[in-house]
Amino acid sequence: MTKNKQLNFYSGIALFIATLGMATIAKTGYEAINEVPVVTSFDELDFPKEESLYKNMKPSCKMVEFNKPVTTHENTFNKGDYAFQITNNDDFSFIRYGNGETCYVKNEDIDIFPTLYDKMVKYGIRELGSKEYYVTNDTKALTDIDGTTYKTHKRYDKVTVLFEVNGYSCIKEGLDISFIDSSYLKELDNEYRVASMYPNKEITDTYVAVKSRVQLENENYQLNLCENRTIKELFRADNKSFIKYNDEIFSIPCDEVETIGNDVISIDLRIQEVDAIKDNELYRIIPCVTGKASTPTNKGIFQVNATYGERYLNGTNADGSTYHVPVKYFFPFDGGIGIHNVYYRTDEKYYAGDYKETYLTNNGTHGCVNIPLDALEDLAKIIYVGYPVVVFSSDEEELVEKFVLKDDEELEANAYISKKEIYVEFKNKQYVKTA
């Protein structure tokens, strides 16, 4: 019979071993088990009578893991199955597993975790897991939750989580047991799969701008990126920049992107949106109104060149009249063009939906980027002279799913479909998208 990788301690883990020089194992942190056998003689154990099996046996109290598939007597263990070592000598171990069953195994077939059992007792853990995760950011592993720093884990390191407690995960790497903040772990996904293919990668974890319009592909999608489109770069390898879009990973030659950094104000003219990125995290998404057709907001890569508090902005309208507008903050980035509020533009309708598009068409700005006052006040908390600003106009359909056609006949070409469509016409037939 095959044993599950998770070891059930509700029955059979509390053991008492006496005589023959073996000290009694004290009551553990697990629930008390009634009628637990007390071993008073090796004759009671499931040992053949070969002296080598029990000669010089000594008490033990450790967790072990099978390092290969093993069949012993009527029991079959898989690689990765856990058990509890009761006694051992130089060659053999007597173990308890499952619901209290026991047998002996060769020491060469198991790996011993010296401290794991103590941790399980300390935190009342009765089951061990074996799910694999990867580290999402460089972080320190601890000897225990309240322990000292044990080692540094790098991004994309793969670890096995044995159990979780108080926001920490007990992990193993080989025979090493340590604890790591659970928020720094993620289940193995497509990002990890791609990253693991490049052992010599340079992790950049920053934002880049595409130098010119480009079309990228992976096995599932086609990605269309406009000039200056800002996007997150994960790492570089083989002279390629690996970028992430909606959890999909694409690659582009390094010389086709420009590094922006971990801070960026990204302004998308098409959807009239400002994305404020601070320290690689999305700080705030802000609706905006940009320049009208006669005085457009220029596309390009810029930097904030000043940070002004309350002041008046002066200029000349198309009809020759002048304006004198008070603002709370003004952050110029392209000559006299910058980000600011307008006190008379307080209604949300100026920054939302169809009204915003109509207003932009007919009454956009003189080139500046208008945002709501509360958003401007938030932006003032993080912005500085030199803060990167990237202005672009995204494509309406950036991400296009590769279409899978279902038919008995051989298909001559790949077909693509927008996320909004369900059917496609191919060779005068209708093919339904497969799940």
N, C-alpha and C positions, 0 to 999 in steps of 0.2 A: 504493500500500500504506500501511496505517496503522501508525504507530510507537507502541509501548507507552510509557506515561508514565515507566516506569523505564528509566534509561539504563544499558546494560551496558558497563562499562569494562574487562572482561576482554580485550576485543579492540579495538584501535584507538584507545585513549585516549592512549597514549604517542606523542607526535608530535615530529618534529624539523623545524624550518623554518630554512632558511639562505638566504644571499644576499639581494639586493634590499633590503639595509638591515635585514633581520629577524634578530634574534639567535636562536640555537638555544634551543629550550625544553628545559630540563634534564630529566633523568630524574625522573619523578614518583614518588610513593609506591606506585604501582600495580605489578602484576607486569609484568615486561619483556615486550614483544611482539616476536616475531621478524619480521624482514622488514618493519619499519615503513617506509613510503616516506619518503624525504627530499625535500622539495619544493625544487627548485633553480631553478624558473622558474614564473612564473604561467601559462605555456603548458600546464603539466601539470595545472593545476587545472580544475575543472569550471565554467569561466567562459565565457560567450559573449564575443565579442571586443570588445563595447562598452567603450570606454575608461573610462566612468564607473564600471564595476563594480570595476575594480582600481586606478584612479588613486588615489594617496596611501594605498594600503593599508598598514597597520601591524600588527605582530604583536600577538596578544592571547592571553589565557589565562584565560578567564572562562566561567562557566556562564550559559546563557540559557534562558528559558522562553517558549514561544509564547503570545502574549496573544490569539490568535484562531485559528480553523482556517485553514490555509494549504496551498495546492497549488503546488508548484514542480517543474518538469520532470515526472518520473513519481512524485514523492513527495507524500504527503498527511500533514500534521501536525495533530494536534488541539490545541485550547486546553489548556495545561497540560503539553504535552510538553516534555521537557528536551533540550538539546543542548550541545555544547562549541564555543565560538567560537574559531576559529583565527586569523583575521585580520579586519580591518574597516576601513572608511573612514567618512565621514560618512553615507553612504546605504545601504551594503550590508555584510553579514557573510558570511564563508565559515565554515560550521559542519561539525562532525562529529557523527554521531548513530548510534544502533543499534550495529551490529557493525563500525563503521569506515567507513561510507558518508559521502560528503561532498556538499554542495551550497551554493549561495548563497541568501540570503534578504534581504528588505528589513529594515532596522533598525527600521522602524515596526511590524513584525510580531512583534518579540521584546522581552522585558524582560531586562535584564542584571543579574546578581547579582555585584557586584564582589568580594566576599570568599568566596563559597561554594566556589569551586574550591580556594582555599587551605585551607579547613577540611576538604574531602574528602581532599586530599593529606595533611594533618596526621594524620587519623585513619584513613587507609587505606580510605575509603568508595568503593565501586564502583557502588552503585545508590542512586537517590533514590526516596523514596516520595512519596505525595501524599494520604495519609489525613488527614481532618480530625478534630480533637479540640476539647474545650473545657476551660478552666481551672476547676478546682474550688475554689480558694481564692486570694485575693489573694496575689501572689508577685512576686518580682523576676526579670526576665530578664537574662542576662549576655551580654557581647560574645563570650565563649568560656567553656569550662568553668572555666578558671582566670582568667577576665577580670573586668572591672569591671562594676558594675551598669549596665545599658543602659536599661531602662524598667520600669515597673510594669504587670503584667497583672492585670486585675480578674476576679472570678468571672464565668463565662459568656462570657468572651472566646473567640472561635473562632480557632484557629490551624491551620496545615498542618504536619505533621511530615515532615521530609525524611529524617532518619535518627536513630538513637539510638546513644549511646556513653557508657559508664561511668555509667549511671544518669541521663543527661541526654538531652533531645531537642533536636535542631536544628530550629528552627521558622522559618517565614516568615510575615510579614504584609505584603502588598504586596511591596515590594522589600527589606524589612528582614529581616535574618538574625540570629537570636540563639539563646541556649540557655536551657532551663528544666528544672527538676527534673521528671523523668518522672512522679513520684508525684503531681504536681499536675495531671495531664492525664487526661481520661476520654473515651472514645468518645462521639460524639453519641448521646444517648438521649432518652427521653421527657421527662425533667426539663429538658434543654436546649431541646427543642422548645417546651415550654410557656413557659419563661423568655424565649426569643427573641421571643415574641409581645408582650412588654411591655417596650419599650426604656426606659421611664421608671420601671421598678420600683425599689423600695427593698429592697435585700438585707438581711434581718434575721438569718437563720441562727441561730435561737434556739428555745427551747421555749415552747409556749403550752399553756394548759388551756382546754378547751371549757366555756363557762359553763353550758350546758344540753344535754340530749340532742338529737342532731342526726343527720339522714340526708343524706349527700352522694353525688353521682354524678359520674363522668366517663364517657368513651365505653365503658369496659370493665367498670367495677365500681360497685357500691353500697357505701358505707362507713357503718356505723352506729357512732356514737361516744356514749358515755355522758357524763353530767355529770362535769366535772373531769378527763376523760381527757386526759393529757398527750401531746403529739405534736410532732414537729419542724416548725417553720415555716421555709420557705426564703426567701420574700420577700413583699412586699406591693405591690399595684398595683390601681388602680381601686377603692380602698376594700375590697379583698378580701385575705384571708390565704391564701397558697398553702402547703399542707401536704403532707408526704410520708408515705406508708404503703406499705411493701413495694414500693418503687420506683414506686408509682402516685402521681400528683399530683391533688390535689383543692383546691377553693377554698371559702372560707367567709367571710361578711361579717366585717370586722375587729371590729365591736362585739359579736360573738358569741364572741370568744376573749379570754383574759386572758394577757398576757405574763408568763412565769415567769422566763426568763433562761437563761444557759448552764450553770448548775449546778442540779440538782434531784434530790431523792430521790422517785422515783415508786413508790407502793405500790398494787398491784392486789389487792384483797381476793378477787376471784373465783378467780384462779389462785394466790393466796398467793405473790406474787413482789415483790421490791424491785429496781428498776432504779436504780442509782446513776449519774448523769450528771455528769461533771466537764469543764468547758471544752468543752462541746458534744460530748464523746465518751462513749460507754458505758464506764464505768469497771468495773462489775461487775454481774452478775445474781445475785441472792441469794434463795434460798428462805426463806420466813418462816412464822410462825404468828401470827395476829392474834386479836382479841377474839372471845369466844364470843357466843352470841345474847343472853344476859342482860347482858353487859358488852361491847358491840361497839366496835370501833375506828371513830371518827367519820370520815366522809368530809368532804373539804374541802381548802382550800389553807392551809397553815400555814408556819411557819418554826421552825427549831431555836432554842430560847430559852436553852439552856445546854449545856455539854459537861462531863460529870462523868467522873472516873476511878473507881477501885474504891470501891464504897459498898454499903450495904444498902438495899433497897427494902422499905418497910413498908406494910401495908394490911390490909383486912378482907375475908374470904371471905364468900360468900353465907350460909353457916351461922353466921356470927357469929365464927368463929375468925379469928385474925390470922396474917399471914405476915411473914416476916423473911428476905428473899432476897438473897444476895450476887451482885453483877454486876461484870464487868470494866470496862465503860463504860456510860454511860447518857446518851442524847441526847433529852431531852424536847422535844416540839413542840406538844402540845395540852394545856396545863395540866400535870398529872402523868403524862400519857400520852406514851410515847417509845419509842425503839429501844434494845434491850439484849439481852444474852445471858442464858441460864439454865444454870448449871453442870450441873444434873441432866439437861438436855435436850441430850445430846451425840450420841446415836445419829442417824445420817442419816435413819432412818425417821420421825423427828418432822418432817422437812422435805421428804418426798418421797411422791409417788404417792397411792394410795388411803388408806394409813394416815394421811397428813397430813390428808386431808379428814375422815376419821372422827374423828381427834383434835380437829380444829378444831370439829366439830359438838358433840362431847361435853365436851371439856376445853380449849377455847381459852383465851386469856389474859384478864386483867382489863381489856383494852383496849390494852395495849402491843403492840409489834411485836417478837417474839422472832426473832433470827437466829443462825446458828452463830457460835461464838467467832472462828474465823479470819476470817470475813467482817466481823465487828464490828471486829476489829483493822485490817483493810484500810480500813474506813469511817472509822476514827478518824484516818487519815492525811490525809484530805481535808476532813472536815466542819468547820464553823465556826458560830458563833452567827449566825443570820440565814440559814443555808442553807435554801432553799425545800424544803418537803415537800408533796407532793400525794397525797391518798388517794382512790381511786375503786374502782369495781367494774365491770370491762369486760363488754361483751356477749359471749355465747358465740360468736356468729358476727359478727365485726366486718366482715369483708370478704366480700362476696357477688358472685360473678361474674355479669354479665349473660348470660343464656342466649340462644344463637343457634339459632333453629328453622329446619329445612330442609324446605321443602314447596313445591309448585307453587302452592298457593292463597295468596291474600293473607291475612296474619295481622293480626288486629285490635289486638293489644296486645303490649307488651314482656313477656317472661317472665324470671324470675330463678331462679337455681339456686345452691344451696350448693356449695362446693368439694367436699363429700363425696358429692354425688349425681352420677349419670350420665344418668339419663333424667327426663323430665318428661311429664306427661299433659296434653295440650292438645286440646280438641275431640274427646275420646274417642280420640285417636290417640297413638302413641308416637313422639317425635321424638328423633333421636340428636344429641347435641351435636357440632357441627362443630369441626374443629381450628382 
